[in-house]
């Protein structure tokens, strides 16, 4: 696996951008210079993140998300061994 996280990554296993290997390694996201730990999905190329909108759910029971535009910088977390 490379030292850079994927350009687009989603936490939802039903998404085509879900990568279990990257998520197991641990991915952090810096959005507009601020560390975020509530990111559901991100895209570096398009410059956006999706975050959960409170406790709201859609009709299928999935969390409702908000798409926020800005500077996205993903990185791998250092795992303690």
Jmol script that loads the backbone (N, CA, C; Angstrom):
load data "model"
ATOM      1  N   UNK A   1       0.851  -1.180   0.000  1.00  0.00           N
ATOM      2  CA  UNK A   1       0.000   0.000   0.000  1.00  0.00           C
ATOM      3  C   UNK A   1       0.896   1.242   0.000  1.00  0.00           C
ATOM      4  N   UNK A   2       0.472   2.270  -0.704  1.00  0.00           N
ATOM      5  CA  UNK A   2       1.264   3.497  -0.800  1.00  0.00           C
ATOM      6  C   UNK A   2       1.182   4.301   0.496  1.00  0.00           C
ATOM      7  N   UNK A   3       2.008   5.343   0.574  1.00  0.00           N
ATOM      8  CA  UNK A   3       2.030   6.192   1.761  1.00  0.00           C
ATOM      9  C   UNK A   3       1.026   7.329   1.684  1.00  0.00           C
ATOM     10  N   UNK A   4       0.301   7.436   0.571  1.00  0.00           N
ATOM     11  CA  UNK A   4      -0.716   8.478   0.448  1.00  0.00           C
ATOM     12  C   UNK A   4      -2.101   7.838   0.436  1.00  0.00           C
ATOM     13  N   UNK A   5      -3.054   8.427   1.142  1.00  0.00           N
ATOM     14  CA  UNK A   5      -4.416   7.894   1.154  1.00  0.00           C
ATOM     15  C   UNK A   5      -5.070   8.050  -0.225  1.00  0.00           C
ATOM     16  N   UNK A   6      -6.152   7.316  -0.479  1.00  0.00           N
ATOM     17  CA  UNK A   6      -6.838   7.440  -1.761  1.00  0.00           C
ATOM     18  C   UNK A   6      -7.417   8.843  -1.976  1.00  0.00           C
ATOM     19  N   UNK A   7      -7.613   9.212  -3.242  1.00  0.00           N
ATOM     20  CA  UNK A   7      -8.156  10.524  -3.598  1.00  0.00           C
ATOM     21  C   UNK A   7      -9.590  10.676  -3.102  1.00  0.00           C
ATOM     22  N   UNK A   8     -10.326   9.575  -3.071  1.00  0.00           N
ATOM     23  CA  UNK A   8     -11.710   9.609  -2.578  1.00  0.00           C
ATOM     24  C   UNK A   8     -11.934   8.376  -1.715  1.00  0.00           C
ATOM     25  N   UNK A   9     -12.551   8.558  -0.573  1.00  0.00           N
ATOM     26  CA  UNK A   9     -12.762   7.473   0.371  1.00  0.00           C
ATOM     27  C   UNK A   9     -14.078   7.670   1.089  1.00  0.00           C
ATOM     28  N   UNK A  10     -14.807   6.558   1.307  1.00  0.00           N
ATOM     29  CA  UNK A  10     -16.089   6.599   2.008  1.00  0.00           C
ATOM     30  C   UNK A  10     -16.089   5.574   3.140  1.00  0.00           C
ATOM     31  N   UNK A  11     -16.757   5.894   4.229  1.00  0.00           N
ATOM     32  CA  UNK A  11     -16.880   5.001   5.373  1.00  0.00           C
ATOM     33  C   UNK A  11     -17.967   3.961   5.132  1.00  0.00           C
ATOM     34  N   UNK A  12     -18.997   4.311   4.365  1.00  0.00           N
ATOM     35  CA  UNK A  12     -20.138   3.443   4.099  1.00  0.00           C
ATOM     36  C   UNK A  12     -19.717   2.244   3.255  1.00  0.00           C
ATOM     37  N   UNK A  13     -19.920   1.001   3.742  1.00  0.00           N
ATOM     38  CA  UNK A  13     -19.533  -0.187   2.977  1.00  0.00           C
ATOM     39  C   UNK A  13     -20.293  -0.358   1.665  1.00  0.00           C
ATOM     40  N   UNK A  14     -21.431   0.283   1.492  1.00  0.00           N
ATOM     41  CA  UNK A  14     -22.191   0.183   0.257  1.00  0.00           C
ATOM     42  C   UNK A  14     -21.686   1.103  -0.845  1.00  0.00           C
ATOM     43  N   UNK A  15     -20.763   1.976  -0.530  1.00  0.00           N
ATOM     44  CA  UNK A  15     -20.240   2.929  -1.505  1.00  0.00           C
ATOM     45  C   UNK A  15     -19.163   2.292  -2.375  1.00  0.00           C
ATOM     46  N   UNK A  16     -19.078   2.667  -3.648  1.00  0.00           N
ATOM     47  CA  UNK A  16     -17.996   2.148  -4.496  1.00  0.00           C
ATOM     48  C   UNK A  16     -16.626   2.699  -4.101  1.00  0.00           C
ATOM     49  N   UNK A  17     -16.580   3.716  -3.263  1.00  0.00           N
ATOM     50  CA  UNK A  17     -15.323   4.316  -2.825  1.00  0.00           C
ATOM     51  C   UNK A  17     -14.890   3.829  -1.444  1.00  0.00           C
ATOM     52  N   UNK A  18     -15.534   2.797  -0.934  1.00  0.00           N
ATOM     53  CA  UNK A  18     -15.175   2.204   0.356  1.00  0.00           C
ATOM     54  C   UNK A  18     -13.926   1.345   0.174  1.00  0.00           C
ATOM     55  N   UNK A  19     -12.894   1.591   0.992  1.00  0.00           N
ATOM     56  CA  UNK A  19     -11.641   0.840   0.925  1.00  0.00           C
ATOM     57  C   UNK A  19     -11.316   0.338   2.330  1.00  0.00           C
ATOM     58  N   UNK A  20     -11.650  -0.930   2.643  1.00  0.00           N
ATOM     59  CA  UNK A  20     -11.437  -1.434   3.997  1.00  0.00           C
ATOM     60  C   UNK A  20      -9.970  -1.425   4.426  1.00  0.00           C
ATOM     61  N   UNK A  21      -9.047  -1.659   3.504  1.00  0.00           N
ATOM     62  CA  UNK A  21      -7.627  -1.680   3.858  1.00  0.00           C
ATOM     63  C   UNK A  21      -7.158  -0.303   4.323  1.00  0.00           C
ATOM     64  N   UNK A  22      -7.573   0.747   3.632  1.00  0.00           N
ATOM     65  CA  UNK A  22      -7.184   2.106   4.023  1.00  0.00           C
ATOM     66  C   UNK A  22      -7.840   2.494   5.344  1.00  0.00           C
ATOM     67  N   UNK A  23      -9.097   2.126   5.534  1.00  0.00           N
ATOM     68  CA  UNK A  23      -9.790   2.469   6.773  1.00  0.00           C
ATOM     69  C   UNK A  23      -9.204   1.719   7.966  1.00  0.00           C
ATOM     70  N   UNK A  24      -8.770   0.484   7.737  1.00  0.00           N
ATOM     71  CA  UNK A  24      -8.151  -0.285   8.814  1.00  0.00           C
ATOM     72  C   UNK A  24      -6.822   0.339   9.221  1.00  0.00           C
ATOM     73  N   UNK A  25      -6.098   0.860   8.254  1.00  0.00           N
ATOM     74  CA  UNK A  25      -4.818   1.524   8.538  1.00  0.00           C
ATOM     75  C   UNK A  25      -5.038   2.824   9.309  1.00  0.00           C
ATOM     76  N   UNK A  26      -6.159   3.489   9.072  1.00  0.00           N
ATOM     77  CA  UNK A  26      -6.491   4.727   9.770  1.00  0.00           C
ATOM     78  C   UNK A  26      -6.215   5.938   8.911  1.00  0.00           C
ATOM     79  N   UNK A  27      -7.260   6.685   8.569  1.00  0.00           N
ATOM     80  CA  UNK A  27      -7.124   7.873   7.732  1.00  0.00           C
ATOM     81  C   UNK A  27      -7.675   9.066   8.502  1.00  0.00           C
ATOM     82  N   UNK A  28      -6.878  10.114   8.597  1.00  0.00           N
ATOM     83  CA  UNK A  28      -7.315  11.372   9.193  1.00  0.00           C
ATOM     84  C   UNK A  28      -7.547  12.382   8.095  1.00  0.00           C
ATOM     85  N   UNK A  29      -8.384  13.374   8.367  1.00  0.00           N
ATOM     86  CA  UNK A  29      -8.694  14.398   7.368  1.00  0.00           C
ATOM     87  C   UNK A  29      -8.516  15.775   7.991  1.00  0.00           C
ATOM     88  N   UNK A  30      -7.762  16.610   7.301  1.00  0.00           N
ATOM     89  CA  UNK A  30      -7.597  18.009   7.683  1.00  0.00           C
ATOM     90  C   UNK A  30      -8.410  18.812   6.666  1.00  0.00           C
ATOM     91  N   UNK A  31      -9.458  19.502   7.127  1.00  0.00           N
ATOM     92  CA  UNK A  31     -10.346  20.259   6.259  1.00  0.00           C
ATOM     93  C   UNK A  31     -10.207  21.738   6.568  1.00  0.00           C
ATOM     94  N   UNK A  32      -9.769  22.516   5.586  1.00  0.00           N
ATOM     95  CA  UNK A  32      -9.507  23.957   5.755  1.00  0.00           C
ATOM     96  C   UNK A  32      -8.581  24.213   6.951  1.00  0.00           C
ATOM     97  N   UNK A  33      -7.601  23.327   7.122  1.00  0.00           N
ATOM     98  CA  UNK A  33      -6.611  23.494   8.181  1.00  0.00           C
ATOM     99  C   UNK A  33      -7.035  22.997   9.552  1.00  0.00           C
ATOM    100  N   UNK A  34      -8.217  22.408   9.681  1.00  0.00           N
ATOM    101  CA  UNK A  34      -8.728  21.929  10.966  1.00  0.00           C
ATOM    102  C   UNK A  34      -8.898  20.414  10.908  1.00  0.00           C
ATOM    103  N   UNK A  35      -8.409  19.721  11.934  1.00  0.00           N
ATOM    104  CA  UNK A  35      -8.556  18.264  12.014  1.00  0.00           C
ATOM    105  C   UNK A  35     -10.026  17.919  12.216  1.00  0.00           C
ATOM    106  N   UNK A  36     -10.561  17.017  11.368  1.00  0.00           N
ATOM    107  CA  UNK A  36     -11.952  16.594  11.478  1.00  0.00           C
ATOM    108  C   UNK A  36     -11.983  15.091  11.709  1.00  0.00           C
ATOM    109  N   UNK A  37     -12.794  14.648  12.659  1.00  0.00           N
ATOM    110  CA  UNK A  37     -12.923  13.213  12.914  1.00  0.00           C
ATOM    111  C   UNK A  37     -14.351  12.715  12.648  1.00  0.00           C
ATOM    112  N   UNK A  38     -15.188  13.575  12.057  1.00  0.00           N
ATOM    113  CA  UNK A  38     -16.574  13.205  11.782  1.00  0.00           C
ATOM    114  C   UNK A  38     -16.869  13.090  10.287  1.00  0.00           C
ATOM    115  N   UNK A  39     -15.851  12.870   9.466  1.00  0.00           N
ATOM    116  CA  UNK A  39     -16.003  12.832   8.011  1.00  0.00           C
ATOM    117  C   UNK A  39     -16.511  11.460   7.578  1.00  0.00           C
ATOM    118  N   UNK A  40     -17.618  11.439   6.851  1.00  0.00           N
ATOM    119  CA  UNK A  40     -18.194  10.202   6.317  1.00  0.00           C
ATOM    120  C   UNK A  40     -17.573   9.843   4.967  1.00  0.00           C
ATOM    121  N   UNK A  41     -17.252  10.847   4.160  1.00  0.00           N
ATOM    122  CA  UNK A  41     -16.685  10.642   2.825  1.00  0.00           C
ATOM    123  C   UNK A  41     -15.925  11.909   2.458  1.00  0.00           C
ATOM    124  N   UNK A  42     -14.876  11.765   1.630  1.00  0.00           N
ATOM    125  CA  UNK A  42     -14.160  12.944   1.153  1.00  0.00           C
ATOM    126  C   UNK A  42     -13.699  12.738  -0.280  1.00  0.00           C
ATOM    127  N   UNK A  43     -13.439  13.846  -0.970  1.00  0.00           N
ATOM    128  CA  UNK A  43     -12.859  13.834  -2.311  1.00  0.00           C
ATOM    129  C   UNK A  43     -11.847  14.964  -2.389  1.00  0.00           C
ATOM    130  N   UNK A  44     -10.582  14.599  -2.575  1.00  0.00           N
ATOM    131  CA  UNK A  44      -9.527  15.599  -2.659  1.00  0.00           C
ATOM    132  C   UNK A  44      -9.623  16.349  -3.985  1.00  0.00           C
ATOM    133  N   UNK A  45      -9.814  15.624  -5.090  1.00  0.00           N
ATOM    134  CA  UNK A  45      -9.852  16.227  -6.412  1.00  0.00           C
ATOM    135  C   UNK A  45     -10.979  17.236  -6.584  1.00  0.00           C
ATOM    136  N   UNK A  46     -12.136  16.937  -6.002  1.00  0.00           N
ATOM    137  CA  UNK A  46     -13.280  17.833  -6.122  1.00  0.00           C
ATOM    138  C   UNK A  46     -13.347  18.823  -4.965  1.00  0.00           C
ATOM    139  N   UNK A  47     -12.580  18.610  -3.893  1.00  0.00           N
ATOM    140  CA  UNK A  47     -12.504  19.546  -2.777  1.00  0.00           C
ATOM    141  C   UNK A  47     -13.739  19.604  -1.910  1.00  0.00           C
ATOM    142  N   UNK A  48     -14.214  18.441  -1.419  1.00  0.00           N
ATOM    143  CA  UNK A  48     -15.363  18.431  -0.522  1.00  0.00           C
ATOM    144  C   UNK A  48     -15.276  17.277   0.462  1.00  0.00           C
ATOM    145  N   UNK A  49     -16.041  17.423   1.554  1.00  0.00           N
ATOM    146  CA  UNK A  49     -16.232  16.349   2.526  1.00  0.00           C
ATOM    147  C   UNK A  49     -17.728  16.208   2.772  1.00  0.00           C
ATOM    148  N   UNK A  50     -18.126  15.038   3.261  1.00  0.00           N
ATOM    149  CA  UNK A  50     -19.504  14.816   3.703  1.00  0.00           C
ATOM    150  C   UNK A  50     -19.454  14.511   5.194  1.00  0.00           C
ATOM    151  N   UNK A  51     -20.299  15.215   5.946  1.00  0.00           N
ATOM    152  CA  UNK A  51     -20.408  14.997   7.386  1.00  0.00           C
ATOM    153  C   UNK A  51     -21.860  14.729   7.734  1.00  0.00           C
ATOM    154  N   UNK A  52     -22.068  14.006   8.805  1.00  0.00           N
ATOM    155  CA  UNK A  52     -23.410  13.656   9.248  1.00  0.00           C
ATOM    156  C   UNK A  52     -24.139  14.894   9.744  1.00  0.00           C
ATOM    157  N   UNK A  53     -25.413  15.010   9.385  1.00  0.00           N
ATOM    158  CA  UNK A  53     -26.245  16.152   9.766  1.00  0.00           C
ATOM    159  C   UNK A  53     -27.061  15.804  11.012  1.00  0.00           C
ATOM    160  N   UNK A  54     -26.443  15.887  12.164  1.00  0.00           N
ATOM    161  CA  UNK A  54     -27.139  15.579  13.411  1.00  0.00           C
ATOM    162  C   UNK A  54     -27.553  14.128  13.487  1.00  0.00           C
ATOM    163  N   UNK A  55     -28.764  13.887  13.988  1.00  0.00           N
ATOM    164  CA  UNK A  55     -29.261  12.516  14.108  1.00  0.00           C
ATOM    165  C   UNK A  55     -30.286  12.180  13.032  1.00  0.00           C
ATOM    166  N   UNK A  56     -30.412  13.037  12.016  1.00  0.00           N
ATOM    167  CA  UNK A  56     -31.401  12.833  10.958  1.00  0.00           C
ATOM    168  C   UNK A  56     -31.055  11.597  10.127  1.00  0.00           C
ATOM    169  N   UNK A  57     -32.082  10.877   9.723  1.00  0.00           N
ATOM    170  CA  UNK A  57     -31.918   9.662   8.904  1.00  0.00           C
ATOM    171  C   UNK A  57     -32.792   9.785   7.663  1.00  0.00           C
ATOM    172  N   UNK A  58     -32.370   9.144   6.568  1.00  0.00           N
ATOM    173  CA  UNK A  58     -33.216   9.109   5.379  1.00  0.00           C
ATOM    174  C   UNK A  58     -34.197   7.957   5.499  1.00  0.00           C
ATOM    175  N   UNK A  59     -35.000   7.727   4.479  1.00  0.00           N
ATOM    176  CA  UNK A  59     -36.047   6.705   4.581  1.00  0.00           C
ATOM    177  C   UNK A  59     -35.492   5.290   4.614  1.00  0.00           C
ATOM    178  N   UNK A  60     -34.228   5.104   4.276  1.00  0.00           N
ATOM    179  CA  UNK A  60     -33.599   3.781   4.336  1.00  0.00           C
ATOM    180  C   UNK A  60     -32.829   3.569   5.643  1.00  0.00           C
ATOM    181  N   UNK A  61     -32.835   4.568   6.506  1.00  0.00           N
ATOM    182  CA  UNK A  61     -32.163   4.459   7.784  1.00  0.00           C
ATOM    183  C   UNK A  61     -30.722   4.912   7.783  1.00  0.00           C
ATOM    184  N   UNK A  62     -30.246   5.413   6.644  1.00  0.00           N
ATOM    185  CA  UNK A  62     -28.874   5.915   6.555  1.00  0.00           C
ATOM    186  C   UNK A  62     -28.809   7.336   7.091  1.00  0.00           C
ATOM    187  N   UNK A  63     -27.671   7.723   7.674  1.00  0.00           N
ATOM    188  CA  UNK A  63     -27.568   9.095   8.182  1.00  0.00           C
ATOM    189  C   UNK A  63     -27.606  10.116   7.041  1.00  0.00           C
ATOM    190  N   UNK A  64     -28.287  11.229   7.281  1.00  0.00           N
ATOM    191  CA  UNK A  64     -28.306  12.332   6.317  1.00  0.00           C
ATOM    192  C   UNK A  64     -26.957  13.034   6.409  1.00  0.00           C
ATOM    193  N   UNK A  65     -26.435  13.456   5.272  1.00  0.00           N
ATOM    194  CA  UNK A  65     -25.117  14.092   5.266  1.00  0.00           C
ATOM    195  C   UNK A  65     -25.166  15.450   4.575  1.00  0.00           C
ATOM    196  N   UNK A  66     -24.219  16.292   4.950  1.00  0.00           N
ATOM    197  CA  UNK A  66     -24.039  17.602   4.331  1.00  0.00           C
ATOM    198  C   UNK A  66     -22.729  17.583   3.557  1.00  0.00           C
ATOM    199  N   UNK A  67     -22.732  18.154   2.371  1.00  0.00           N
ATOM    200  CA  UNK A  67     -21.523  18.255   1.553  1.00  0.00           C
ATOM    201  C   UNK A  67     -20.951  19.651   1.745  1.00  0.00           C
ATOM    202  N   UNK A  68     -19.699  19.721   2.222  1.00  0.00           N
ATOM    203  CA  UNK A  68     -19.050  20.999   2.505  1.00  0.00           C
ATOM    204  C   UNK A  68     -17.825  21.125   1.603  1.00  0.00           C
ATOM    205  N   UNK A  69     -17.716  22.253   0.889  1.00  0.00           N
ATOM    206  CA  UNK A  69     -16.593  22.490  -0.012  1.00  0.00           C
ATOM    207  C   UNK A  69     -15.459  23.193   0.707  1.00  0.00           C
ATOM    208  N   UNK A  70     -14.220  22.837   0.323  1.00  0.00           N
ATOM    209  CA  UNK A  70     -13.045  23.472   0.911  1.00  0.00           C
ATOM    210  C   UNK A  70     -11.791  22.683   0.588  1.00  0.00           C
ATOM    211  N   UNK A  71     -10.734  22.981   1.298  1.00  0.00           N
ATOM    212  CA  UNK A  71      -9.444  22.327   1.106  1.00  0.00           C
ATOM    213  C   UNK A  71      -9.392  21.029   1.916  1.00  0.00           C
ATOM    214  N   UNK A  72      -9.140  19.893   1.241  1.00  0.00           N
ATOM    215  CA  UNK A  72      -9.137  18.579   1.891  1.00  0.00           C
ATOM    216  C   UNK A  72      -7.727  18.002   1.835  1.00  0.00           C
ATOM    217  N   UNK A  73      -7.194  17.619   3.004  1.00  0.00           N
ATOM    218  CA  UNK A  73      -5.867  17.015   3.096  1.00  0.00           C
ATOM    219  C   UNK A  73      -5.949  15.722   3.918  1.00  0.00           C
ATOM    220  N   UNK A  74      -6.074  14.565   3.260  1.00  0.00           N
ATOM    221  CA  UNK A  74      -6.100  13.299   4.007  1.00  0.00           C
ATOM    222  C   UNK A  74      -4.682  12.838   4.333  1.00  0.00           C
ATOM    223  N   UNK A  75      -4.551  12.064   5.404  1.00  0.00           N
ATOM    224  CA  UNK A  75      -3.261  11.509   5.806  1.00  0.00           C
ATOM    225  C   UNK A  75      -3.513  10.225   6.578  1.00  0.00           C
ATOM    226  N   UNK A  76      -2.503   9.346   6.569  1.00  0.00           N
ATOM    227  CA  UNK A  76      -2.615   8.121   7.357  1.00  0.00           C
ATOM    228  C   UNK A  76      -2.213   8.396   8.791  1.00  0.00           C
ATOM    229  N   UNK A  77      -2.965   7.820   9.725  1.00  0.00           N
ATOM    230  CA  UNK A  77      -2.673   7.968  11.149  1.00  0.00           C
ATOM    231  C   UNK A  77      -1.529   7.036  11.528  1.00  0.00           C
ATOM    232  N   UNK A  78      -0.763   7.423  12.496  1.00  0.00           N
ATOM    233  CA  UNK A  78       0.301   6.569  13.024  1.00  0.00           C
ATOM    234  C   UNK A  78      -0.327   5.620  14.025  1.00  0.00           C
ATOM    235  N   UNK A  79      -0.258   4.340  13.726  1.00  0.00           N
ATOM    236  CA  UNK A  79      -0.837   3.336  14.621  1.00  0.00           C
ATOM    237  C   UNK A  79       0.214   2.881  15.629  1.00  0.00           C
ATOM    238  N   UNK A  80      -0.186   2.828  16.883  1.00  0.00           N
ATOM    239  CA  UNK A  80       0.713   2.328  17.926  1.00  0.00           C
ATOM    240  C   UNK A  80       0.739   0.803  17.873  1.00  0.00           C
ATOM    241  N   UNK A  81       1.928   0.250  17.899  1.00  0.00           N
ATOM    242  CA  UNK A  81       2.059  -1.208  17.830  1.00  0.00           C
ATOM    243  C   UNK A  81       2.479  -1.786  19.146  1.00  0.00           C
TER     244      UNK A  81
END
end "model"
wireframe off; spacefill off
backbone 0.3
color backbone group
